[in-house]
Amino acid sequence: MKTTGKLSTTGFITVFSLAGALIFTGCEGSETKRAAEETVKELSGAELIDKGEKLKQQIKDLNAEDVRRIQEDLSRGVYRDE
């Protein structure tokens, strides 16, 4: 188990070192720089985190809309005992 943790840590350090080298080597062209930044985002998982945060916000917005709609229905008396 401990060997796996050390191996994972070594792997992450290697990946981030390579990604850092890509960024700081002086990418002069805008396309090259953009590609390097996207690679770093993919390797670090930042893109997945951003997608998750957007999804959370969409769920909150949908829930707020549902609550507002139900409150309007209650005020109009839609949910009465039959």
Order of alpha helices (4+ residues) and beta strands (2+ residues): alpha-alpha-alpha
